[in-house]
Amino acid sequence: MSQPASFPKLAEYRNPMRPAIWGCVIVAVFLLVLLVWGNSARLASSALAEGSLQVMAQRQSVQHPHGGVISQIHVIEGQTVARGELLIELDETEARASRNIAESEVIALQALQARLECERDQSDPLSCLQAFAEGKEDHPEMAAALANETALLQTRARKFRTETGMLTSRVSQLREQISGLNAQSQGLARQRKLLEEELETAHKLLDSGLTSRNRTRELERAIAGVIGDEGSRSAEIASAMQEISEAELAVARLEDERINEITDQLRNTRSALAEAQPRLDAAILVEKRGKILAPVSGQIVGLSVFTEGGVIQAGQQLMDIVPDDNPIIVEARLPLSDINGIAVGDRTDIRLTGIPRKDRPELMGEIISISADKMTDSQSGLSYFSVRIGLDADEIGRSQVPLRPGMPAEVVIPKGSRTMVSYLLGPLLDEITHAFREE
C-alpha cells in the first residue's frame, strides 16, 4: 500500500510544545508592552460633582414675623418686582387698635410728665404748661391731654393756695394779736411804774403820819395786780408766737408734701413712660409690617399664598425672590473622596444635564469657594463638600439657551493625571494595606 501524501508534513510537528511556546512568547510580549505603556502613558483624572445653577446672592425668602389676615395680594408667580414694591397687605384693624391704645397711653403720660415738671421746677407752672402746649394744636389727642392736665394743675394750685392761705391768715391774726398784747404790756408797765411812784410817796406820807397803812397796802395790791397782768400778757404773747411757729411749720410741711408728691408721681410717670414707649414703638412697627415689601429686586418664585382673607402664620414662608443682576454660579456637591487636589481657582467643565445634548452649551468655569468642612444632607445623610463655581462671562454670552437658577448641572473638575498601573493597582494596594492592618 502506498503511504498518504500528507505524511511528509508530519515532520514539521515533531515538537508538540512549539505552538504553546509561541503563544506564551506572544502573551509575554503583550504583557511587557502593556506594562511599559501602563507605566509611561498618563491618563487624565477628574472629579465629578452634581449641582445646579444658582444666583450669587441666593434666593431671598419673604416671611412675616407676626402673621395675620391677608387683605390683598399684589403679585403673582413669576412676576418681576422692584425693591420696596408692595407684595401683600395684611388686615391692619387689630394692629391699628393696638397702636392707638399704646399711643393714647404714651400721650397721657407725656402730658402728665410735663405738668409735674412744671409744678416742680417753675414758680408759675400754669404759664410753663401753656408754653409746652404751644404748637401742639394740630395733635388733638395731645392737646386734649394737656387741657386735662392744665385743669388739674389749676385745681391743685387752688387747693394748695387755700390750705396755705388759711395758715397764712392765722399767722397774720396772731401777729396782730401779739401787737395788741405788746401794747397792753407796755401800758401795764407804765401803770406799774406810776403805782410804784405813788407807793413811794405814800410811804413818805406814812412816815410823816399824813396817811394810813391801808393806803400803802392798796397801792401794793394794785402793783401786784399789774405785775400779774403783765405776766398774763407775756404768756399770751409766747402762746401766739408758738402758734405762729406751728402755722409756719405747717405751711412748710404742706410745701414739702407737695414737692414729695410731685417727685414720686414724676418718678412713677417716667417709669411708666419708659415701659409704654417701647410698646408704642412695637405697635407702630407691627402696623408698618402690615405691608409686606420686596426685600430685593427680582422674580417671584414659590408663591405659597393665594387667598385674600386667609391667615398666615408667624414666620411662614410666603414666597421667594430670585434677585436680578446677580451673577449665575453653580453650587455643587463634591464627594468626600474627591476633595484631594481640588482648590479654589481650578478650572472646570460644566454640563447642563437638563438640556438635550444637541442644544447643550459647553460652559467653562472656575472654583470660587469650597466649604471649610464637610456638610451632611439632612434627608439622605450623605456627606459632601459644597463647591461654588463661577461661570465665565464670555461663556454665558455665547450660550444660546437662557440660563436660569435651578437648572441641574454636572461639574467636571480636572485633577491632573496618573499612569494606568497606578490607576489599576492603587485601589488594590489600598485594600492590601488595610488588610495587613486588621487585627
C-alpha positions as CSV (number, residue, x, y, z in Angstrom):
1,M,0.0,0.0,0.0
2,S,1.3,3.5,-0.7
3,Q,1.6,5.9,2.2
4,P,-0.6,9.0,2.3
5,A,0.8,12.1,0.7
6,S,0.4,14.2,4.0
7,F,2.9,12.1,6.0
8,P,6.0,14.2,4.9
9,K,4.4,17.2,6.6
10,L,4.2,15.5,10.0
11,A,7.9,16.2,10.4
12,E,7.1,19.8,10.8
13,Y,5.2,19.0,14.0
14,R,7.7,16.7,15.6
15,N,7.7,19.1,18.7
16,P,4.2,19.3,20.0
17,M,5.0,22.1,22.6
18,R,6.1,24.6,19.9
19,P,2.7,26.3,19.5
20,A,2.3,26.7,23.2
21,I,5.7,28.3,23.5
22,W,4.9,30.7,20.8
23,G,1.7,31.6,22.5
24,C,3.5,32.2,25.8
25,V,6.0,34.4,24.0
26,I,3.3,36.4,22.4
27,V,1.4,36.9,25.7
28,A,4.6,37.8,27.5
29,V,5.5,40.4,24.8
30,F,1.9,41.8,25.0
31,L,2.1,42.0,28.8
32,L,5.5,43.6,28.6
33,V,4.3,46.2,26.1
34,L,1.2,46.8,28.3
35,L,3.3,47.2,31.4
36,V,5.7,49.6,29.7
37,W,2.7,51.6,28.3
38,G,0.9,51.5,31.7
39,N,4.0,52.9,33.4
40,S,4.7,55.6,30.8
41,A,1.3,56.6,29.4
42,R,-0.6,59.0,31.7
43,L,-4.4,59.2,31.9
44,A,-6.2,62.3,32.9
45,S,-8.3,62.1,36.0
46,S,-11.1,64.3,37.2
47,A,-13.8,64.7,39.9
48,L,-17.4,64.8,39.2
49,A,-19.8,66.9,41.2
50,E,-23.6,67.2,40.9
51,G,-25.3,70.6,41.5
52,S,-27.5,73.3,40.0
53,L,-27.4,76.8,38.8
54,Q,-27.9,79.5,41.5
55,V,-27.5,83.2,41.8
56,M,-24.6,84.6,43.8
57,A,-26.9,86.4,46.3
58,Q,-29.2,83.3,46.8
59,R,-32.9,83.4,46.9
60,Q,-34.5,85.9,49.3
61,S,-37.3,84.4,51.4
62,V,-40.2,86.6,52.2
63,Q,-41.8,86.0,55.6
64,H,-43.8,87.8,58.2
65,P,-42.7,87.8,61.9
66,H,-46.2,88.1,63.4
67,G,-48.7,86.7,60.9
68,G,-52.2,87.9,60.3
69,V,-55.1,88.0,57.9
70,I,-54.4,88.7,54.2
71,S,-56.2,91.8,53.0
72,Q,-54.8,91.9,49.4
73,I,-52.2,90.1,47.3
74,H,-50.5,92.3,44.7
75,V,-48.2,89.8,43.0
76,I,-48.4,86.5,41.0
77,E,-45.9,83.7,40.4
78,G,-43.1,84.7,38.1
79,Q,-43.8,88.4,38.4
80,T,-40.8,90.7,38.4
81,V,-40.8,93.2,41.3
82,A,-38.6,96.1,42.4
83,R,-37.0,96.5,45.8
84,G,-39.6,98.0,48.2
85,E,-42.5,97.1,46.0
86,L,-45.7,96.2,47.8
87,L,-46.3,92.4,47.7
88,I,-49.0,91.6,50.3
89,E,-51.2,93.7,52.5
90,L,-52.5,92.4,55.8
91,D,-55.6,93.5,57.7
92,E,-54.5,96.3,59.9
93,T,-57.6,96.6,62.1
94,E,-56.1,94.9,65.2
95,A,-52.7,96.4,64.7
96,R,-54.1,99.9,64.3
97,A,-56.2,99.4,67.5
98,S,-53.2,98.3,69.4
99,R,-51.2,101.3,68.2
100,N,-54.0,103.7,69.1
101,I,-54.2,102.3,72.7
102,A,-50.4,102.4,73.1
103,E,-50.2,105.9,71.6
104,S,-53.0,107.3,73.9
105,E,-51.2,105.9,76.9
106,V,-47.9,107.5,75.9
107,I,-49.6,110.8,75.2
108,A,-51.3,110.9,78.6
109,L,-48.0,110.0,80.3
110,Q,-46.1,112.7,78.4
111,A,-48.7,115.4,79.3
112,L,-48.6,114.2,82.9
113,Q,-44.9,114.4,83.0
114,A,-44.9,117.9,81.5
115,R,-47.4,119.1,84.2
116,L,-45.4,117.6,87.0
117,E,-42.1,119.1,85.8
118,C,-43.7,122.5,85.5
119,E,-45.1,122.1,89.1
120,R,-41.8,121.1,90.5
121,D,-39.4,123.5,88.7
122,Q,-41.4,126.6,87.9
123,S,-42.8,129.4,90.1
124,D,-45.6,129.9,87.5
125,P,-46.4,126.3,86.5
126,L,-49.5,127.3,84.6
127,S,-47.5,129.5,82.2
128,C,-44.9,126.7,81.8
129,L,-47.6,124.2,80.9
130,Q,-49.2,126.6,78.4
131,A,-45.8,127.2,76.8
132,F,-45.4,123.4,76.5
133,A,-48.8,123.1,74.8
134,E,-47.9,125.7,72.1
135,G,-47.5,124.2,68.7
136,K,-49.4,121.0,69.6
137,E,-52.8,122.2,68.4
138,D,-52.5,120.0,65.3
139,H,-52.3,116.9,67.5
140,P,-55.8,116.6,69.0
141,E,-55.0,113.9,71.5
142,M,-52.0,115.7,72.9
143,A,-54.0,119.0,73.1
144,A,-56.8,117.3,74.9
145,A,-54.4,115.6,77.4
146,L,-52.6,118.9,78.1
147,A,-56.0,120.6,78.6
148,N,-56.9,118.0,81.2
149,E,-53.6,118.4,82.9
150,T,-54.0,122.2,82.9
151,A,-57.4,121.9,84.6
152,L,-55.9,119.5,87.1
153,L,-53.0,121.9,87.7
154,Q,-55.3,124.8,88.4
155,T,-57.4,122.7,90.8
156,R,-54.3,121.6,92.7
157,A,-53.0,125.1,92.8
158,R,-56.3,126.4,94.2
159,K,-56.3,123.7,96.8
160,F,-52.7,124.5,97.8
161,R,-53.4,128.2,98.0
162,T,-56.5,127.6,100.1
163,E,-54.7,125.4,102.6
164,T,-51.7,127.7,102.9
165,G,-53.8,130.8,102.8
166,M,-55.7,129.7,105.9
167,L,-52.5,129.2,107.7
168,T,-51.1,132.5,106.5
169,S,-54.2,134.3,107.6
170,R,-53.9,132.7,111.0
171,V,-50.3,133.8,111.2
172,S,-51.4,137.4,110.4
173,Q,-54.1,137.3,113.0
174,L,-51.6,136.1,115.6
175,R,-49.2,138.8,114.7
176,E,-51.9,141.4,115.2
177,Q,-52.8,139.8,118.4
178,I,-49.2,139.9,119.6
179,S,-49.0,143.6,118.6
180,G,-52.1,144.2,120.8
181,L,-50.7,142.2,123.7
182,N,-47.4,144.1,123.4
183,A,-49.3,147.4,123.6
184,Q,-51.2,146.1,126.6
185,S,-47.9,145.1,128.2
186,Q,-46.4,148.5,127.6
187,G,-49.5,150.1,129.2
188,L,-49.3,147.8,132.2
189,A,-45.6,148.6,132.5
190,R,-46.4,152.4,132.7
191,Q,-49.2,151.8,135.1
192,R,-46.9,149.7,137.3
193,K,-44.3,152.5,137.2
194,L,-46.9,155.1,138.3
195,L,-48.2,152.9,141.0
196,E,-44.7,152.3,142.3
197,E,-44.0,156.1,142.4
198,E,-47.3,156.6,144.2
199,L,-46.4,153.9,146.6
200,E,-43.1,155.6,147.3
201,T,-44.9,158.9,148.0
202,A,-47.4,157.0,150.3
203,H,-44.6,155.6,152.4
204,K,-43.1,159.0,152.9
205,L,-46.5,160.3,154.0
206,L,-47.0,157.3,156.2
207,D,-43.7,158.1,157.9
208,S,-44.9,161.7,158.4
209,G,-48.2,160.4,159.8
210,L,-50.1,162.1,156.9
211,T,-51.7,158.9,155.6
212,S,-52.8,155.5,156.8
213,R,-51.3,152.0,156.3
214,N,-54.4,150.9,154.3
215,R,-53.4,153.3,151.6
216,T,-50.0,151.8,151.1
217,R,-51.5,148.3,151.1
218,E,-54.0,149.2,148.5
219,L,-51.2,150.5,146.3
220,E,-49.1,147.4,146.9
221,R,-52.1,145.2,145.9
222,A,-52.6,147.3,142.8
223,I,-49.0,146.9,141.8
224,A,-49.2,143.1,142.3
225,G,-52.3,143.0,140.1
226,V,-50.5,145.0,137.3
227,I,-47.5,142.6,137.6
228,G,-49.9,139.6,137.2
229,D,-51.5,141.2,134.2
230,E,-48.1,141.8,132.7
231,G,-47.3,138.1,133.2
232,S,-50.5,137.1,131.5
233,R,-49.8,139.3,128.5
234,S,-46.3,137.8,128.3
235,A,-47.8,134.3,128.4
236,E,-50.3,135.2,125.7
237,I,-47.6,136.6,123.5
238,A,-45.5,133.5,123.9
239,S,-48.5,131.3,123.1
240,A,-49.2,133.4,120.0
241,M,-45.6,133.1,118.9
242,Q,-45.8,129.3,119.4
243,E,-48.9,129.2,117.2
244,I,-47.2,131.3,114.6
245,S,-44.3,128.9,114.5
246,E,-46.6,125.9,114.2
247,A,-48.5,127.6,111.4
248,E,-45.4,128.4,109.5
249,L,-44.2,124.9,110.0
250,A,-47.5,123.6,108.7
251,V,-47.0,125.8,105.6
252,A,-43.5,124.4,105.1
253,R,-44.8,120.9,105.7
254,L,-47.5,121.4,103.0
255,E,-44.9,122.6,100.6
256,D,-42.6,119.6,101.3
257,E,-45.5,117.2,100.9
258,R,-46.5,118.8,97.6
259,I,-42.9,118.6,96.3
260,N,-42.5,115.0,97.6
261,E,-45.8,114.0,96.0
262,I,-44.8,115.6,92.7
263,T,-41.4,113.9,92.8
264,D,-43.0,110.5,93.5
265,Q,-45.5,110.9,90.8
266,L,-42.9,112.1,88.3
267,R,-40.7,109.1,89.1
268,N,-43.6,106.7,88.6
269,T,-44.7,108.6,85.4
270,R,-41.2,108.4,83.9
271,S,-41.0,104.7,84.8
272,A,-44.4,104.1,83.2
273,L,-43.4,106.1,80.1
274,A,-40.2,104.1,79.8
275,E,-42.4,100.9,79.6
276,A,-45.1,102.4,77.4
277,Q,-42.8,103.9,74.8
278,P,-41.4,100.6,73.6
279,R,-44.9,99.2,73.4
280,L,-45.9,102.0,71.2
281,D,-42.8,101.5,69.0
282,A,-43.6,97.8,68.7
283,A,-47.2,98.6,67.9
284,I,-46.1,101.1,65.2
285,L,-43.7,98.5,63.8
286,V,-46.4,95.8,63.7
287,E,-48.7,98.2,61.8
288,K,-46.0,99.1,59.3
289,R,-45.3,95.4,58.8
290,G,-48.9,95.1,57.7
291,K,-47.5,96.0,54.3
292,I,-45.1,93.3,53.1
293,L,-42.5,94.8,50.8
294,A,-40.0,93.2,48.4
295,P,-36.5,93.0,50.1
296,V,-34.7,92.9,46.7
297,S,-35.5,93.4,43.1
298,G,-36.1,90.1,41.3
299,Q,-38.6,87.5,40.2
300,I,-41.3,85.9,42.4
301,V,-41.0,82.2,42.7
302,G,-42.6,79.7,45.1
303,L,-45.6,81.9,45.9
304,S,-47.5,80.0,48.6
305,V,-50.5,82.2,49.5
306,F,-53.4,82.9,47.1
307,T,-56.5,83.6,49.2
308,E,-57.4,87.1,50.3
309,G,-58.9,86.8,53.8
310,G,-56.7,83.8,54.5
311,V,-54.5,83.5,57.6
312,I,-50.7,83.4,57.5
313,Q,-48.7,82.1,60.5
314,A,-45.7,83.9,62.1
315,G,-42.6,83.0,60.2
316,Q,-44.4,81.3,57.4
317,Q,-42.5,81.4,54.1
318,L,-44.8,83.3,51.7
319,M,-42.6,83.3,48.6
320,D,-39.0,83.6,47.3
321,I,-37.5,86.3,45.2
322,V,-34.7,85.4,42.8
323,P,-32.6,88.6,42.7
324,D,-31.9,90.3,39.4
325,D,-28.5,91.5,38.2
326,N,-26.6,88.9,40.2
327,P,-24.0,86.5,38.7
328,I,-25.1,83.0,37.9
329,I,-23.0,80.4,39.6
330,V,-23.0,76.6,40.0
331,E,-23.4,75.2,43.5
332,A,-22.3,71.6,43.5
333,R,-21.8,68.7,46.0
334,L,-18.3,67.2,45.7
335,P,-17.9,63.6,47.2
336,L,-15.6,63.4,50.2
337,S,-13.3,61.0,48.3
338,D,-12.7,63.5,45.5
339,I,-11.6,66.5,47.6
340,N,-7.9,65.8,47.3
341,G,-6.2,68.1,44.8
342,I,-9.2,70.4,44.5
343,A,-8.5,74.0,45.2
344,V,-10.0,77.4,44.7
345,G,-9.1,78.7,41.2
346,D,-9.3,75.3,39.5
347,R,-10.9,75.4,36.0
348,T,-14.0,73.2,35.5
349,D,-16.2,72.0,32.7
350,I,-19.9,72.4,33.3
351,R,-22.6,70.3,31.6
352,L,-26.3,71.4,31.9
353,T,-27.8,67.9,32.2
354,G,-31.4,69.2,31.9
355,I,-30.8,70.4,28.3
356,P,-30.8,68.0,25.4
357,R,-27.3,67.1,24.2
358,K,-27.7,68.8,20.8
359,D,-28.7,72.1,22.4
360,R,-26.4,71.8,25.5
361,P,-23.9,74.6,25.7
362,E,-20.3,74.0,26.6
363,L,-19.6,76.1,29.6
364,M,-16.3,76.7,31.5
365,G,-15.9,78.0,35.0
366,E,-13.6,78.4,37.9
367,I,-14.0,77.3,41.5
368,I,-14.6,80.4,43.7
369,S,-15.1,78.7,47.1
370,I,-15.0,75.4,48.9
371,S,-16.7,74.8,52.2
372,A,-14.3,74.7,55.1
373,D,-15.7,71.5,56.4
374,K,-17.9,68.7,55.2
375,M,-21.6,69.1,55.1
376,T,-24.3,66.5,55.6
377,D,-27.6,66.2,53.8
378,S,-30.3,66.1,56.4
379,Q,-32.5,63.8,54.3
380,S,-30.1,61.3,52.8
381,G,-27.4,61.5,55.4
382,L,-24.7,61.7,52.7
383,S,-21.7,63.9,53.4
384,Y,-20.1,66.2,50.9
385,F,-18.1,69.4,50.3
386,S,-20.0,72.4,49.0
387,V,-18.3,73.8,45.9
388,R,-19.2,77.1,44.2
389,I,-18.2,77.6,40.6
390,G,-18.3,81.0,38.9
391,L,-19.2,80.9,35.2
392,D,-17.1,82.7,32.6
393,A,-18.9,85.8,31.3
394,D,-17.9,85.0,27.8
395,E,-19.4,81.5,28.0
396,I,-22.7,82.8,29.3
397,G,-22.9,85.4,26.5
398,R,-22.3,82.7,23.9
399,S,-24.9,80.3,25.3
400,Q,-28.0,80.0,23.1
401,V,-30.0,78.7,26.0
402,P,-31.1,81.2,28.7
403,L,-29.6,80.2,32.0
404,R,-32.0,80.1,34.9
405,P,-31.4,79.4,38.6
406,G,-32.4,75.8,39.5
407,M,-31.1,74.2,36.2
408,P,-29.3,70.9,37.1
409,A,-25.6,70.9,36.2
410,E,-22.8,68.4,36.3
411,V,-19.3,69.8,37.1
412,V,-16.2,68.0,35.8
413,I,-13.1,69.1,37.7
414,P,-9.7,68.0,36.3
415,K,-7.4,66.6,38.9
416,G,-4.2,66.0,36.9
417,S,-3.0,62.7,35.5
418,R,-1.6,59.3,36.6
419,T,-0.4,56.1,35.0
420,M,-2.6,53.2,34.1
421,V,-0.7,51.0,36.5
422,S,-1.3,53.5,39.3
423,Y,-5.0,53.7,38.3
424,L,-5.4,49.9,38.3
425,L,-3.2,48.9,41.2
426,G,-4.0,51.9,43.5
427,P,-7.3,50.6,45.0
428,L,-5.8,47.1,45.2
429,L,-2.8,48.3,47.2
430,D,-5.0,50.3,49.5
431,E,-7.1,47.2,50.2
432,I,-3.9,45.2,50.8
433,T,-2.6,47.9,53.2
434,H,-5.9,47.8,55.1
435,A,-5.9,44.0,55.2
436,F,-2.4,43.9,56.8
437,R,-3.6,46.3,59.5
438,E,-6.5,44.3,60.6
439,E,-6.1,42.5,63.9
